[in-house]
Amino acid sequence: MSETAKVRWGVIGVKGGAVRARACIGEHSELLALCDINEEVLRQAAEALGCRYTFTDYQKMLELDELDAVFIATPDAYHCPMTIAALEAGKHVLCEKPMAVSMDEVHRMLAAEERSGRQLGINQVLRTNPRFIQAHRMARCGYLGEIFYAEADYWHNITHLIVGRRRGPSGAAHCHPVEH
């Protein structure tokens, strides 16, 4: 892949990674392939995103020579085997957090990255959120004074509170505001 070429992405776990799949479409990247075990979800996402290839078996997707990188947005227990398989297939990997379900898996994933010569990244999505970046800058430059204690909280999926109907599971995300 040349420095001017687009990174050609595949997403494994479409239902969990549909928003992430959209992020693979841009000036420097192209969404090439989607993979999910739910064929209906896969079909709908492929149509909506204009994706060229679809797979229900991630191993088959990894055989695509033209694929440069994969985003793994599956349940946590699958992160390790899918990451290792992708690295061994010569693909760069961006894996949803948490990286793995045990330290043994973390070590195996890092060893696979080392052997492959490819890059493995863990998606800490809110680290690139402009609000969190600004809050971090304000704290570091002293604007907030000397910080000796911090506590934070916010909620995901609160649309149902605003429009009066539930649209999915709500859940607190306590760790994100203080990841930095």
Secondary structure as UniProt FT lines:
FT   TURN            3..4
FT   STRAND          7..12
FT   HELIX           14..23
FT   TURN            27..28
FT   STRAND          29..35
FT   HELIX           39..49
FT   STRAND          53..55
FT   HELIX           58..62
FT   TURN            65..66
FT   STRAND          69..72
FT   HELIX           76..78
FT   HELIX           79..88
FT   TURN            89..90
FT   STRAND          92..96
FT   HELIX           103..116
FT   STRAND          120..123
FT   HELIX           125..128
FT   HELIX           130..140
FT   TURN            141..144
FT   STRAND          155..156
FT   HELIX           159..163
FT   STRAND          171..172
FT   TURN            174..175
FT   HELIX           176..178
//
